[in-house]
Amino acid sequence: MSNLMETSLVIKKETIYDKIRKSLFVLIYGKDYQMMQRLDNLIKLKRPHPSSKIIIPKEIGK
């Protein structure tokens, strides 16, 4: 819900109304908001970091 910028094709920008709505939601429903954030973190895809080295094995000779 905050300023999200991913390196993949998905980019989400927030308007001022999104920020106001989020802060009101946190103020009124704090525990529910925390629970939804935890669920979002569990559901989020966990991909390896792009700078990590990927080793592709070479073909074994016959």
BELFEN-V638198 format. One record per residue. N is the residue number from 1. OMEGA is omega as a letter, one per 40 degrees, with the letter a starting at -180 (999 if undefined). Layout:
n:N omega:OMEGA
n:N omega:OMEGA
This chain:
n:1 omega:i
n:2 omega:i
n:3 omega:a
n:4 omega:i
n:5 omega:a
n:6 omega:i
n:7 omega:i
n:8 omega:a
n:9 omega:a
n:10 omega:i
n:11 omega:a
n:12 omega:i
n:13 omega:i
n:14 omega:i
n:15 omega:i
n:16 omega:i
n:17 omega:i
n:18 omega:a
n:19 omega:i
n:20 omega:a
n:21 omega:i
n:22 omega:a
n:23 omega:i
n:24 omega:i
n:25 omega:i
n:26 omega:a
n:27 omega:a
n:28 omega:a
n:29 omega:a
n:30 omega:a
n:31 omega:i
n:32 omega:i
n:33 omega:i
n:34 omega:i
n:35 omega:i
n:36 omega:i
n:37 omega:i
n:38 omega:i
n:39 omega:i
n:40 omega:i
n:41 omega:i
n:42 omega:a
n:43 omega:a
n:44 omega:i
n:45 omega:i
n:46 omega:a
n:47 omega:i
n:48 omega:a
n:49 omega:a
n:50 omega:a
n:51 omega:i
n:52 omega:a
n:53 omega:i
n:54 omega:a
n:55 omega:i
n:56 omega:a
n:57 omega:i
n:58 omega:a
n:59 omega:i
n:60 omega:a
n:61 omega:a
n:62 omega:999
